[in-house]
Amino acid sequence: MEYFTHVSGNTCILQMKGRFTFNDNQKFKTIINLLDQPDIRTIALDFSHVDFIDSAALGMLLLLRDEAQKQDIRISLQNPNGQIQKIFELTKINQLFLS
């Protein structure tokens, strides 16, 4: 997975691209570090260019959510396509995040 960040005000938009899998756990640690930026209050995860996600990646999203809640930072899952949307609906993970 590749990702790019864009900060606008107190929102960080994180555009993800490619396959989001267990192999991305080291990269995801840097995403978790975004929570330490003092002005960030919302992180929007843009899934429009993600074409695969595995169960480990779903776990990473839950870890991010838990850490964000500790710091009162809101996380949203945006623009999931096709299979990603189906996985979010089947696992009900989309109900744990802002839309």
Backbone as XML, in Angstrom:
<?xml version="1.0"?>
<chain id="A" units="angstrom">
  <residue number="1" name="MET">
    <atom name="N" x="0.838" y="-1.172" z="0.000"/>
    <atom name="CA" x="0.000" y="0.000" z="0.000"/>
    <atom name="C" x="0.889" y="1.243" z="0.000"/>
  </residue>
  <residue number="2" name="GLU">
    <atom name="N" x="0.461" y="2.191" z="-0.756"/>
    <atom name="CA" x="1.073" y="3.511" z="-0.717"/>
    <atom name="C" x="0.065" y="4.449" z="-0.077"/>
  </residue>
  <residue number="3" name="TYR">
    <atom name="N" x="0.559" y="5.516" z="0.516"/>
    <atom name="CA" x="-0.365" y="6.517" z="1.037"/>
    <atom name="C" x="0.261" y="7.901" z="0.939"/>
  </residue>
  <residue number="4" name="PHE">
    <atom name="N" x="-0.635" y="8.870" z="0.837"/>
    <atom name="CA" x="-0.237" y="10.265" z="0.740"/>
    <atom name="C" x="-1.095" y="11.048" z="1.717"/>
  </residue>
  <residue number="5" name="THR">
    <atom name="N" x="-0.509" y="12.024" z="2.377"/>
    <atom name="CA" x="-1.276" y="12.821" z="3.329"/>
    <atom name="C" x="-1.385" y="14.261" z="2.849"/>
  </residue>
  <residue number="6" name="HIS">
    <atom name="N" x="-2.495" y="14.847" z="3.224"/>
    <atom name="CA" x="-2.738" y="16.264" z="2.948"/>
    <atom name="C" x="-3.427" y="16.831" z="4.179"/>
  </residue>
  <residue number="7" name="VAL">
    <atom name="N" x="-2.857" y="17.871" z="4.751"/>
    <atom name="CA" x="-3.437" y="18.496" z="5.938"/>
    <atom name="C" x="-4.119" y="19.788" z="5.525"/>
  </residue>
  <residue number="8" name="SER">
    <atom name="N" x="-5.364" y="19.917" z="5.950"/>
    <atom name="CA" x="-6.135" y="21.130" z="5.694"/>
    <atom name="C" x="-6.791" y="21.534" z="7.006"/>
  </residue>
  <residue number="9" name="GLY">
    <atom name="N" x="-6.304" y="22.605" z="7.590"/>
    <atom name="CA" x="-6.813" y="23.014" z="8.903"/>
    <atom name="C" x="-6.485" y="21.967" z="9.949"/>
  </residue>
  <residue number="10" name="ASN">
    <atom name="N" x="-7.506" y="21.462" z="10.601"/>
    <atom name="CA" x="-7.273" y="20.439" z="11.628"/>
    <atom name="C" x="-7.633" y="19.045" z="11.136"/>
  </residue>
  <residue number="11" name="THR">
    <atom name="N" x="-7.735" y="18.885" z="9.796"/>
    <atom name="CA" x="-8.064" y="17.587" z="9.199"/>
    <atom name="C" x="-6.896" y="17.084" z="8.368"/>
  </residue>
  <residue number="12" name="CYS">
    <atom name="N" x="-6.562" y="15.824" z="8.575"/>
    <atom name="CA" x="-5.549" y="15.157" z="7.763"/>
    <atom name="C" x="-6.278" y="14.159" z="6.858"/>
  </residue>
  <residue number="13" name="ILE">
    <atom name="N" x="-6.132" y="14.343" z="5.556"/>
    <atom name="CA" x="-6.708" y="13.399" z="4.589"/>
    <atom name="C" x="-5.594" y="12.457" z="4.179"/>
  </residue>
  <residue number="14" name="LEU">
    <atom name="N" x="-5.851" y="11.182" z="4.359"/>
    <atom name="CA" x="-4.862" y="10.162" z="4.043"/>
    <atom name="C" x="-5.401" y="9.350" z="2.877"/>
  </residue>
  <residue number="15" name="GLN">
    <atom name="N" x="-4.819" y="9.551" z="1.703"/>
    <atom name="CA" x="-5.262" y="8.811" z="0.525"/>
    <atom name="C" x="-4.411" y="7.562" z="0.388"/>
  </residue>
  <residue number="16" name="MET">
    <atom name="N" x="-5.092" y="6.431" z="0.402"/>
    <atom name="CA" x="-4.423" y="5.140" z="0.344"/>
    <atom name="C" x="-4.575" y="4.564" z="-1.055"/>
  </residue>
  <residue number="17" name="LYS">
    <atom name="N" x="-3.575" y="3.750" z="-1.467"/>
    <atom name="CA" x="-3.595" y="3.199" z="-2.820"/>
    <atom name="C" x="-3.014" y="1.791" z="-2.811"/>
  </residue>
  <residue number="18" name="GLY">
    <atom name="N" x="-3.694" y="0.887" z="-3.531"/>
    <atom name="CA" x="-3.174" y="-0.466" z="-3.689"/>
    <atom name="C" x="-3.791" y="-1.458" z="-2.725"/>
  </residue>
  <residue number="19" name="ARG">
    <atom name="N" x="-3.002" y="-2.434" z="-2.317"/>
    <atom name="CA" x="-3.440" y="-3.499" z="-1.424"/>
    <atom name="C" x="-3.048" y="-3.156" z="0.008"/>
  </residue>
  <residue number="20" name="PHE">
    <atom name="N" x="-3.999" y="-3.252" z="0.919"/>
    <atom name="CA" x="-3.772" y="-2.953" z="2.335"/>
    <atom name="C" x="-3.794" y="-4.290" z="3.071"/>
  </residue>
  <residue number="21" name="THR">
    <atom name="N" x="-2.599" y="-4.766" z="3.470"/>
    <atom name="CA" x="-2.469" y="-6.103" z="4.048"/>
    <atom name="C" x="-1.555" y="-6.087" z="5.277"/>
  </residue>
  <residue number="22" name="PHE">
    <atom name="N" x="-1.384" y="-7.259" z="5.851"/>
    <atom name="CA" x="-0.496" y="-7.440" z="6.993"/>
    <atom name="C" x="0.897" y="-6.876" z="6.709"/>
  </residue>
  <residue number="23" name="ASN">
    <atom name="N" x="1.354" y="-6.997" z="5.488"/>
    <atom name="CA" x="2.693" y="-6.512" z="5.126"/>
    <atom name="C" x="2.860" y="-5.010" z="5.312"/>
  </residue>
  <residue number="24" name="ASP">
    <atom name="N" x="1.753" y="-4.301" z="5.487"/>
    <atom name="CA" x="1.797" y="-2.847" z="5.658"/>
    <atom name="C" x="1.850" y="-2.412" z="7.112"/>
  </residue>
  <residue number="25" name="ASN">
    <atom name="N" x="2.067" y="-3.361" z="8.035"/>
    <atom name="CA" x="2.009" y="-2.991" z="9.458"/>
    <atom name="C" x="3.072" y="-1.973" z="9.845"/>
  </residue>
  <residue number="26" name="GLN">
    <atom name="N" x="4.243" y="-2.006" z="9.258"/>
    <atom name="CA" x="5.259" y="-0.998" z="9.579"/>
    <atom name="C" x="4.867" y="0.379" z="9.044"/>
  </residue>
  <residue number="27" name="LYS">
    <atom name="N" x="4.339" y="0.415" z="7.825"/>
    <atom name="CA" x="3.867" y="1.686" z="7.274"/>
    <atom name="C" x="2.731" y="2.241" z="8.119"/>
  </residue>
  <residue number="28" name="PHE">
    <atom name="N" x="1.886" y="1.341" z="8.602"/>
    <atom name="CA" x="0.728" y="1.798" z="9.355"/>
    <atom name="C" x="1.130" y="2.423" z="10.684"/>
  </residue>
  <residue number="29" name="LYS">
    <atom name="N" x="2.266" y="2.004" z="11.227"/>
    <atom name="CA" x="2.760" y="2.640" z="12.456"/>
    <atom name="C" x="3.034" y="4.124" z="12.223"/>
  </residue>
  <residue number="30" name="THR">
    <atom name="N" x="3.494" y="4.480" z="11.035"/>
    <atom name="CA" x="3.720" y="5.895" z="10.745"/>
    <atom name="C" x="2.390" y="6.635" z="10.623"/>
  </residue>
  <residue number="31" name="ILE">
    <atom name="N" x="1.361" y="5.941" z="10.164"/>
    <atom name="CA" x="0.028" y="6.545" z="10.110"/>
    <atom name="C" x="-0.479" y="6.811" z="11.523"/>
  </residue>
  <residue number="32" name="ILE">
    <atom name="N" x="-0.254" y="5.873" z="12.414"/>
    <atom name="CA" x="-0.666" y="6.054" z="13.815"/>
    <atom name="C" x="0.042" y="7.258" z="14.417"/>
  </residue>
  <residue number="33" name="ASN">
    <atom name="N" x="1.267" y="7.523" z="13.976"/>
    <atom name="CA" x="2.012" y="8.676" z="14.478"/>
    <atom name="C" x="1.362" y="10.002" z="14.086"/>
  </residue>
  <residue number="34" name="LEU">
    <atom name="N" x="0.495" y="10.000" z="13.085"/>
    <atom name="CA" x="-0.240" y="11.219" z="12.730"/>
    <atom name="C" x="-1.073" y="11.719" z="13.903"/>
  </residue>
  <residue number="35" name="LEU">
    <atom name="N" x="-1.447" y="10.801" z="14.781"/>
    <atom name="CA" x="-2.250" y="11.172" z="15.943"/>
    <atom name="C" x="-1.494" y="12.096" z="16.891"/>
  </residue>
  <residue number="36" name="ASP">
    <atom name="N" x="-0.175" y="12.112" z="16.774"/>
    <atom name="CA" x="0.647" y="12.934" z="17.663"/>
    <atom name="C" x="0.801" y="14.377" z="17.185"/>
  </residue>
  <residue number="37" name="GLN">
    <atom name="N" x="0.313" y="14.676" z="15.976"/>
    <atom name="CA" x="0.398" y="16.054" z="15.497"/>
    <atom name="C" x="-0.608" y="16.897" z="16.277"/>
  </residue>
  <residue number="38" name="PRO">
    <atom name="N" x="-0.152" y="17.968" z="16.902"/>
    <atom name="CA" x="-0.999" y="18.696" z="17.855"/>
    <atom name="C" x="-2.268" y="19.314" z="17.279"/>
  </residue>
  <residue number="39" name="ASP">
    <atom name="N" x="-2.262" y="19.714" z="16.027"/>
    <atom name="CA" x="-3.424" y="20.406" z="15.469"/>
    <atom name="C" x="-4.439" y="19.480" z="14.813"/>
  </residue>
  <residue number="40" name="ILE">
    <atom name="N" x="-4.106" y="18.215" z="14.635"/>
    <atom name="CA" x="-5.002" y="17.279" z="13.948"/>
    <atom name="C" x="-6.124" y="16.847" z="14.885"/>
  </residue>
  <residue number="41" name="ARG">
    <atom name="N" x="-7.368" y="17.049" z="14.447"/>
    <atom name="CA" x="-8.555" y="16.647" z="15.208"/>
    <atom name="C" x="-9.367" y="15.589" z="14.470"/>
  </residue>
  <residue number="42" name="THR">
    <atom name="N" x="-9.154" y="15.486" z="13.147"/>
    <atom name="CA" x="-9.871" y="14.519" z="12.320"/>
    <atom name="C" x="-8.905" y="13.920" z="11.304"/>
  </residue>
  <residue number="43" name="ILE">
    <atom name="N" x="-9.016" y="12.607" z="11.116"/>
    <atom name="CA" x="-8.266" y="11.932" z="10.062"/>
    <atom name="C" x="-9.273" y="11.244" z="9.151"/>
  </residue>
  <residue number="44" name="ALA">
    <atom name="N" x="-9.226" y="11.585" z="7.886"/>
    <atom name="CA" x="-10.102" y="10.980" z="6.881"/>
    <atom name="C" x="-9.287" y="9.989" z="6.061"/>
  </residue>
  <residue number="45" name="LEU">
    <atom name="N" x="-9.648" y="8.723" z="6.136"/>
    <atom name="CA" x="-8.968" y="7.680" z="5.370"/>
    <atom name="C" x="-9.719" y="7.484" z="4.055"/>
  </residue>
  <residue number="46" name="ASP">
    <atom name="N" x="-9.087" y="7.834" z="2.966"/>
    <atom name="CA" x="-9.704" y="7.744" z="1.644"/>
    <atom name="C" x="-9.341" y="6.400" z="1.007"/>
  </residue>
  <residue number="47" name="PHE">
    <atom name="N" x="-10.351" y="5.547" z="0.849"/>
    <atom name="CA" x="-10.157" y="4.199" z="0.307"/>
    <atom name="C" x="-10.482" y="4.108" z="-1.184"/>
  </residue>
  <residue number="48" name="SER">
    <atom name="N" x="-10.640" y="5.226" z="-1.866"/>
    <atom name="CA" x="-11.080" y="5.187" z="-3.264"/>
    <atom name="C" x="-10.109" y="4.446" z="-4.178"/>
  </residue>
  <residue number="49" name="HIS">
    <atom name="N" x="-8.846" y="4.344" z="-3.802"/>
    <atom name="CA" x="-7.859" y="3.663" z="-4.639"/>
    <atom name="C" x="-7.302" y="2.397" z="-3.990"/>
  </residue>
  <residue number="50" name="VAL">
    <atom name="N" x="-7.999" y="1.887" z="-2.974"/>
    <atom name="CA" x="-7.607" y="0.621" z="-2.347"/>
    <atom name="C" x="-8.397" y="-0.485" z="-3.029"/>
  </residue>
  <residue number="51" name="ASP">
    <atom name="N" x="-7.688" y="-1.510" z="-3.519"/>
    <atom name="CA" x="-8.379" y="-2.569" z="-4.238"/>
    <atom name="C" x="-8.419" y="-3.897" z="-3.498"/>
  </residue>
  <residue number="52" name="PHE">
    <atom name="N" x="-7.782" y="-3.982" z="-2.321"/>
    <atom name="CA" x="-7.812" y="-5.202" z="-1.521"/>
    <atom name="C" x="-7.502" y="-4.849" z="-0.071"/>
  </residue>
  <residue number="53" name="ILE">
    <atom name="N" x="-8.176" y="-5.531" z="0.847"/>
    <atom name="CA" x="-7.903" y="-5.356" z="2.267"/>
    <atom name="C" x="-8.042" y="-6.720" z="2.928"/>
  </residue>
  <residue number="54" name="ASP">
    <atom name="N" x="-7.113" y="-7.059" z="3.834"/>
    <atom name="CA" x="-7.215" y="-8.346" z="4.530"/>
    <atom name="C" x="-7.595" y="-8.123" z="5.992"/>
  </residue>
  <residue number="55" name="SER">
    <atom name="N" x="-7.759" y="-9.217" z="6.717"/>
    <atom name="CA" x="-8.220" y="-9.126" z="8.103"/>
    <atom name="C" x="-7.209" y="-8.418" z="9.001"/>
  </residue>
  <residue number="56" name="ALA">
    <atom name="N" x="-5.925" y="-8.564" z="8.719"/>
    <atom name="CA" x="-4.911" y="-7.861" z="9.510"/>
    <atom name="C" x="-5.055" y="-6.353" z="9.342"/>
  </residue>
  <residue number="57" name="ALA">
    <atom name="N" x="-5.358" y="-5.922" z="8.135"/>
    <atom name="CA" x="-5.552" y="-4.492" z="7.887"/>
    <atom name="C" x="-6.788" y="-3.981" z="8.628"/>
  </residue>
  <residue number="58" name="LEU">
    <atom name="N" x="-7.837" y="-4.796" z="8.681"/>
    <atom name="CA" x="-9.017" y="-4.398" z="9.456"/>
    <atom name="C" x="-8.636" y="-4.222" z="10.923"/>
  </residue>
  <residue number="59" name="GLY">
    <atom name="N" x="-7.794" y="-5.102" z="11.427"/>
    <atom name="CA" x="-7.310" y="-4.982" z="12.801"/>
    <atom name="C" x="-6.507" y="-3.709" z="13.004"/>
  </residue>
  <residue number="60" name="MET">
    <atom name="N" x="-5.702" y="-3.338" z="12.008"/>
    <atom name="CA" x="-4.931" y="-2.100" z="12.103"/>
    <atom name="C" x="-5.855" y="-0.887" z="12.164"/>
  </residue>
  <residue number="61" name="LEU">
    <atom name="N" x="-6.944" y="-0.939" z="11.407"/>
    <atom name="CA" x="-7.911" y="0.162" z="11.452"/>
    <atom name="C" x="-8.528" y="0.282" z="12.846"/>
  </residue>
  <residue number="62" name="LEU">
    <atom name="N" x="-8.815" y="-0.857" z="13.459"/>
    <atom name="CA" x="-9.375" y="-0.827" z="14.816"/>
    <atom name="C" x="-8.364" y="-0.286" z="15.818"/>
  </residue>
  <residue number="63" name="LEU">
    <atom name="N" x="-7.109" y="-0.643" z="15.650"/>
    <atom name="CA" x="-6.050" y="-0.115" z="16.516"/>
    <atom name="C" x="-5.955" y="1.402" z="16.367"/>
  </residue>
  <residue number="64" name="LEU">
    <atom name="N" x="-6.002" y="1.888" z="15.132"/>
    <atom name="CA" x="-5.972" y="3.335" z="14.891"/>
    <atom name="C" x="-7.160" y="4.004" z="15.564"/>
  </residue>
  <residue number="65" name="ARG">
    <atom name="N" x="-8.323" y="3.414" z="15.427"/>
    <atom name="CA" x="-9.535" y="3.966" z="16.036"/>
    <atom name="C" x="-9.392" y="4.053" z="17.555"/>
  </residue>
  <residue number="66" name="ASP">
    <atom name="N" x="-8.894" y="2.986" z="18.171"/>
    <atom name="CA" x="-8.718" y="2.976" z="19.628"/>
    <atom name="C" x="-7.752" y="4.056" z="20.080"/>
  </residue>
  <residue number="67" name="GLU">
    <atom name="N" x="-6.638" y="4.189" z="19.386"/>
    <atom name="CA" x="-5.649" y="5.207" z="19.745"/>
    <atom name="C" x="-6.206" y="6.612" z="19.525"/>
  </residue>
  <residue number="68" name="ALA">
    <atom name="N" x="-6.961" y="6.791" z="18.461"/>
    <atom name="CA" x="-7.556" y="8.093" z="18.173"/>
    <atom name="C" x="-8.571" y="8.484" z="19.245"/>
  </residue>
  <residue number="69" name="GLN">
    <atom name="N" x="-9.364" y="7.523" z="19.697"/>
    <atom name="CA" x="-10.355" y="7.819" z="20.733"/>
    <atom name="C" x="-9.694" y="8.299" z="22.015"/>
  </residue>
  <residue number="70" name="LYS">
    <atom name="N" x="-8.530" y="7.763" z="22.340"/>
    <atom name="CA" x="-7.811" y="8.185" z="23.543"/>
    <atom name="C" x="-7.427" y="9.664" z="23.477"/>
  </residue>
  <residue number="71" name="GLN">
    <atom name="N" x="-7.232" y="10.163" z="22.240"/>
    <atom name="CA" x="-6.802" y="11.543" z="22.058"/>
    <atom name="C" x="-7.925" y="12.436" z="21.523"/>
  </residue>
  <residue number="72" name="ASP">
    <atom name="N" x="-9.135" y="11.892" z="21.513"/>
    <atom name="CA" x="-10.312" y="12.636" z="21.046"/>
    <atom name="C" x="-10.156" y="13.112" z="19.605"/>
  </residue>
  <residue number="73" name="ILE">
    <atom name="N" x="-9.618" y="12.230" z="18.767"/>
    <atom name="CA" x="-9.466" y="12.490" z="17.338"/>
    <atom name="C" x="-10.474" y="11.617" z="16.600"/>
  </residue>
  <residue number="74" name="ARG">
    <atom name="N" x="-11.162" y="12.225" z="15.650"/>
    <atom name="CA" x="-12.188" y="11.504" z="14.894"/>
    <atom name="C" x="-11.567" y="10.880" z="13.650"/>
  </residue>
  <residue number="75" name="ILE">
    <atom name="N" x="-11.984" y="9.651" z="13.352"/>
    <atom name="CA" x="-11.502" y="8.935" z="12.174"/>
    <atom name="C" x="-12.694" y="8.628" z="11.280"/>
  </residue>
  <residue number="76" name="SER">
    <atom name="N" x="-12.535" y="8.879" z="9.992"/>
    <atom name="CA" x="-13.600" y="8.511" z="9.058"/>
    <atom name="C" x="-13.036" y="7.638" z="7.943"/>
  </residue>
  <residue number="77" name="LEU">
    <atom name="N" x="-13.874" y="6.720" z="7.478"/>
    <atom name="CA" x="-13.551" y="5.869" z="6.329"/>
    <atom name="C" x="-14.337" y="6.428" z="5.150"/>
  </residue>
  <residue number="78" name="GLN">
    <atom name="N" x="-13.628" y="6.818" z="4.111"/>
    <atom name="CA" x="-14.297" y="7.481" z="2.994"/>
    <atom name="C" x="-14.048" y="6.763" z="1.675"/>
  </residue>
  <residue number="79" name="ASN">
    <atom name="N" x="-15.057" y="6.769" z="0.826"/>
    <atom name="CA" x="-14.981" y="6.323" z="-0.566"/>
    <atom name="C" x="-14.543" y="4.877" z="-0.785"/>
  </residue>
  <residue number="80" name="PRO">
    <atom name="N" x="-14.984" y="3.929" z="0.055"/>
    <atom name="CA" x="-14.626" y="2.542" z="-0.250"/>
    <atom name="C" x="-15.368" y="2.080" z="-1.507"/>
  </residue>
  <residue number="81" name="ASN">
    <atom name="N" x="-14.686" y="1.349" z="-2.352"/>
    <atom name="CA" x="-15.271" y="0.873" z="-3.603"/>
    <atom name="C" x="-15.482" y="-0.640" z="-3.573"/>
  </residue>
  <residue number="82" name="GLY">
    <atom name="N" x="-16.457" y="-1.119" z="-4.314"/>
    <atom name="CA" x="-16.667" y="-2.537" z="-4.590"/>
    <atom name="C" x="-16.466" y="-3.464" z="-3.414"/>
  </residue>
  <residue number="83" name="GLN">
    <atom name="N" x="-15.440" y="-4.310" z="-3.528"/>
    <atom name="CA" x="-15.166" y="-5.319" z="-2.513"/>
    <atom name="C" x="-14.838" y="-4.703" z="-1.155"/>
  </residue>
  <residue number="84" name="ILE">
    <atom name="N" x="-14.172" y="-3.582" z="-1.146"/>
    <atom name="CA" x="-13.823" y="-2.929" z="0.116"/>
    <atom name="C" x="-15.101" y="-2.522" z="0.842"/>
  </residue>
  <residue number="85" name="GLN">
    <atom name="N" x="-16.043" y="-1.935" z="0.123"/>
    <atom name="CA" x="-17.324" y="-1.550" z="0.715"/>
    <atom name="C" x="-18.049" y="-2.783" z="1.256"/>
  </residue>
  <residue number="86" name="LYS">
    <atom name="N" x="-18.042" y="-3.873" z="0.501"/>
    <atom name="CA" x="-18.707" y="-5.108" z="0.938"/>
    <atom name="C" x="-18.073" y="-5.651" z="2.211"/>
  </residue>
  <residue number="87" name="ILE">
    <atom name="N" x="-16.754" y="-5.638" z="2.271"/>
    <atom name="CA" x="-16.054" y="-6.119" z="3.466"/>
    <atom name="C" x="-16.399" y="-5.245" z="4.662"/>
  </residue>
  <residue number="88" name="PHE">
    <atom name="N" x="-16.405" y="-3.938" z="4.473"/>
    <atom name="CA" x="-16.766" y="-3.029" z="5.565"/>
    <atom name="C" x="-18.184" y="-3.301" z="6.051"/>
  </residue>
  <residue number="89" name="GLU">
    <atom name="N" x="-19.095" y="-3.544" z="5.130"/>
    <atom name="CA" x="-20.487" y="-3.815" z="5.516"/>
    <atom name="C" x="-20.632" y="-5.165" z="6.204"/>
  </residue>
  <residue number="90" name="LEU">
    <atom name="N" x="-19.973" y="-6.197" z="5.660"/>
    <atom name="CA" x="-20.069" y="-7.539" z="6.257"/>
    <atom name="C" x="-19.484" y="-7.594" z="7.659"/>
  </residue>
  <residue number="91" name="THR">
    <atom name="N" x="-18.375" y="-6.918" z="7.856"/>
    <atom name="CA" x="-17.727" y="-6.928" z="9.170"/>
    <atom name="C" x="-18.311" y="-5.873" z="10.102"/>
  </residue>
  <residue number="92" name="LYS">
    <atom name="N" x="-19.118" y="-4.990" z="9.531"/>
    <atom name="CA" x="-19.737" y="-3.871" z="10.258"/>
    <atom name="C" x="-18.703" y="-2.885" z="10.807"/>
  </residue>
  <residue number="93" name="ILE">
    <atom name="N" x="-17.491" y="-2.943" z="10.267"/>
    <atom name="CA" x="-16.447" y="-2.021" z="10.710"/>
    <atom name="C" x="-16.808" y="-0.593" z="10.351"/>
  </residue>
  <residue number="94" name="ASN">
    <atom name="N" x="-17.576" y="-0.412" z="9.280"/>
    <atom name="CA" x="-17.964" y="0.937" z="8.869"/>
    <atom name="C" x="-18.841" y="1.607" z="9.924"/>
  </residue>
  <residue number="95" name="GLN">
    <atom name="N" x="-19.492" y="0.832" z="10.777"/>
    <atom name="CA" x="-20.337" y="1.403" z="11.828"/>
    <atom name="C" x="-19.514" y="1.929" z="13.007"/>
  </residue>
  <residue number="96" name="LEU">
    <atom name="N" x="-18.251" y="1.564" z="13.061"/>
    <atom name="CA" x="-17.377" y="1.992" z="14.159"/>
    <atom name="C" x="-16.644" y="3.300" z="13.871"/>
  </residue>
  <residue number="97" name="PHE">
    <atom name="N" x="-16.783" y="3.765" z="12.634"/>
    <atom name="CA" x="-16.098" y="4.969" z="12.197"/>
    <atom name="C" x="-17.119" y="5.966" z="11.677"/>
  </residue>
  <residue number="98" name="LEU">
    <atom name="N" x="-16.716" y="7.222" z="11.550"/>
    <atom name="CA" x="-17.566" y="8.238" z="10.922"/>
    <atom name="C" x="-17.690" y="7.936" z="9.444"/>
  </residue>
  <residue number="99" name="SER">
    <atom name="N" x="-18.753" y="8.363" z="8.836"/>
    <atom name="CA" x="-18.910" y="8.169" z="7.383"/>
    <atom name="C" x="-18.479" y="9.407" z="6.639"/>
  </residue>
</chain>
